[in-house]
């Protein structure tokens, strides 16, 4: 599988422009009200903040957004609220992969009909040990059911949580059947060699590591950037690392160390609860700490420990003007 001719002689940063997507993307956390419903006003404000502070785009309803804790109706309503508030659909990648094929198709059709042509799709993840053929048929049904030639599908490989890997055999089959529609992979395996292997195997696809800890290595190998939960709190520094690589590259080592230190601190606790604790603390808004069960919020003691760890990591307060 080869690069487009226009990319063969491109500089590393210019090559990014030839990919179906690139840059620093954030799976936005989803604020909740006291009744555990989605707080649309806070969500829209946070989405705008992420884009203004440096995100190239947002993934709506990823793991960090607690996607699989929300119904199809809730997800559709929030996407419509986000678009209705003026967020451009081309800045969004919508998570639409569900256990039920009809739910995946409904969410995918809804996203595409509202101008959101980039879809981030988990494989159907309840039944384990399924064949590549069975998984291919599931994705094919959605692609054909949406029936939009501008659709761009990004596989979401997160076997630790989903229990269902997106294999190269599946990707090969889908690329052959739907050239142009299959656009990339978010690789949240956390396996450096796996991520670099995908980048080498699929130079025409946008391969996004699922954490900023592989941003620099991925870019150097030909990757697209990263889709990272930590951007909810540390977007400015992660974006500076991306820009440094695209530019002179003189600060990349220092910035790479800085984002790694913050990521390590955040990973001291479950990521979604940690990020919401950060938002609640620095926004002085305890409502932000709320998560939907079965997740639980950090205790005050855990929150204080997290803030101490972040301070030791040199964390820059994220919500200061």
N, C-alpha and C positions, 0 to 999 in steps of 0.2 A: 504494500500500500504506500503510495508515494505522495509527496508534497505537491501542491499546485506549482506549476512552472514559475509563477510570480514570486514564490517563496524561496526558490532554490538559492538565489544569490542575495537574499535579504539579510540585513543585519539582525542580530538576535532580537532586539526590541521591535524592529519593523516586522519581523516574522510573526509576532503576536497578533498583528492586525489581520493576518491571513486566516486565523483560527475562528471557529464559530463563536467563541466567547473567550475573554481573557480578563486578567486583572485580579483584584482583591474583592471577593464576594463574601457577604455575611448571611448566614441563616438567622434571621432576626428572631430574638426572643419574643414571646407573646404575652403581653401583660393581661392580668385577670382582675376582675372586680371581686367584691366580697362574696358573691354568690358563685364564684368560679366561672363566670361567663367571660368572654373575651372583651377587653376594654379597647374598643376601636380607636378612640381618640388618642390614648396613650400609644397604641401601636403605630398609628400614622405618624405621630410626632417622633417616635423612635426611628421609624424607617427614614424619615426626612433627615434626621440627625446623622444617621449612618451614611447616607448618600452625600450630605454636605461635608462630612468630615473625611471622606476619602474612598468610600466603597464605590467600586465600579458598578456594582449591582447587588441585588438581594435575592436570596432564595427564600421564598415564602412557603412555610410549612415544611421545613426540614426537621431533623431530629431535635435540634436546639429549639425550634419553635413549637415543640411538643405536638407535632402534627398528628400522630396516631392516637392522641387523647381527644381529638376533636372530630365531630361528625362531618359528613359531606356538606350538609347545609351550612354549618358554621364556617367551614373553609371557604365556601363560595361567597358567603356574605362578607367575610373579611377581605377577600380579594377585591370584591366590588367596592368596598369602602376605601381601600387603598387607591384604586384607580380613580374613584370618584373624587378623591382629595388631590388629584393631579399628578400622582406618581406615574411616570411614563412606563408603559408595558414593556418596552425594550430594556428597561433596567431591572426586570424581574425574571426569575427562573422559578417556576411554580412546581412544588412537590405534589405529585399526583399518584404515586404508587401505593396501592392498598392491597389488602388480602383478597377482597372481592373484585373480580374483574369488572363487574358493572360499576362499582364505585370508581375504579381507576379510569374507566372510559368516561363516566359522567364528569369527573373533575377535569380530565384532559380536554374534553369538548368545551367545557365552560371556560377554561383558561384560554384556549385558542380563539373561541368566539369573542372574547374580550380583548383580543390583541396580544395576549401573552403566548408567544410561540415557542418559548424555551421551557421544556418540561424536565424536571429532575425526578426520575422514577426508580423507586425501590422495586425489586422483583416481588411477586406475591410471596409472602414470607411465613405463612402459618405452616404449610406442609413442607417438611424438610426432605432432602435427598431427591428432589425432583430433577429430571433430566434437562439438559440444555434444550432439547426439542420441545418439552413442555413449557419451559420458560419463554422460549422464542415465540411459541404460539400465543402466549399471553401478551407479550409486547406487540406482536404483529396485529393482534385483534384491536388493540388500542390505536396503533398508528393508522390502520385501515379504517377503523371506526371514526376517527377524527377526520380523515380524508382531506388534510390540508398540506399542500406541497411545501409550505413555508415552515412547517413544524420542525423543531430541532429537539431531539431527544437526547438527554444525558443520563446514562446509567448511573445508579447510586449503589456503589459497592461498599457495604458496611456489614461484613459477615459476623462480627462480634455481637451485634445486636439483632440483625435480621436472621442470622443462621442460614441464609441462602446466598451463596456467592454469585457474583456476576463473572463468569469465566471468559477467557479469551475465545473459547469455542462459541459461546453465545454471542459475543461481540462480533466475531468474524461472520457468523451466520447473518446477524442483523445488518451489518455493513453491506454484505452482498445483496441482501433482499431490499434494503432501503437506503441506497447510497444518497448522501446529502442530508437525509433526515436524521440518521444516527450521527450525533454531533460531538459526543464526548463522554467522559466518565468523571464522576467524583469518587475518588478512591480514599475511603476512610478506613482502610485496613490498618493504617499505622505502620505498614511494612515498607521501608524505604526501597528495598530491592524490587518489590512488587510494583510500586509506583513508577520507578525508573524504567522497569521493564515494559509497562504500558506505554510510557512516553516513547520509548524506542520502537515499539511494535506498531504504534498508531500515530505517526507524525502528523497526519492530516486531521486528527481529532484533538479537541481541547481536553487535555488530561489535567484535572485539578486535584492536587493533594487535599485531603480533608483537614489539614492543620498547617499553620504558618511555620511550624518547625521544619517542614519540607519545602517551603516556598523557594528559598534560594537554590537548593539542590535541584528542585524541579525546573526552575527557570533555566538554570545552566544546562540542563539536559534537553530542553525544548518543550517543557510543560507550559501550561496556560496561566498559572498564577496559583491561587488557592481559594477554597471555599471554607471559611474557618469560623467556628463559634466564637473564638476569642475576639474577633473584630467587634462584637457587641460592646466590648469594654476598651479594647486597645487598637482601634482601627487606625488612628493617626500614625502610630509607630510602624504598624504592619505596612501601611501604604508608603511610608518613607523608605522602608526596605525595598519594596517593589520598585519605586521610582529610582532609588539609588542604583539598582541593578540595571534598569533601563537607561540610566545616564552614565555617569562616570564610573560607578562601581566602587568608589574609594571608601565609602562608609559601610559597605555591606557586612563586613565582619563584625563591626561594633553593633550594628542594628540587629543582625541575626542573633547575637548573644542577648540583646535586650528583649527581643520578642520571646526567645526561649525561656528566659528567666520568668517572665510574666506568665507564660503558658504553664510552666511547672507549678507556679503558685496556684493558679486557677484549678489545676488538676488535683489539688490536694483534697478537693471535695467534688461531689457529682456536678458536672459542668453546668447543667441548666440551673440548678439551685444556686451555684456559685455566682453565675452571671447575673441572676436576678438579685442576689444579695448585694452585688457591686452596684447595680442600678439603684436599688433601694437606698443604699448608704450614701452614694455620691449625689443622688438627686434629692436626698432628704425626703423620700416618699416611700414609706413602708409598704404601701400597696404593691409596689413592684416585686416584693419578695414572694408573692403568692404563686404557687405552682398547683397544677391540677393533679389530684391523686391518680395513680399510686405514687407519684413523686412527692417528696416532702421538702419544706423549706429548711434552710440552715437554722440551727438554734442561735440565740444571741452569742453564746460562747464560740460556736463555730464561726459565726460571722466576724467576730473580733479577731479570731486567729487568722482567718483569711485576709483581713485587712492588714494585719501585721506582716504576713508573708508577702503580700503585694508591695508593701512599703519597703521591705528588705530587698525586693526584686527591682526597685527603682521605678515602680509603676507611676505613670503620669495620671493625675486625676482626670478622668475622661470627659466629664460633663461641664467643665469650666468654660466660660465664654472666652 
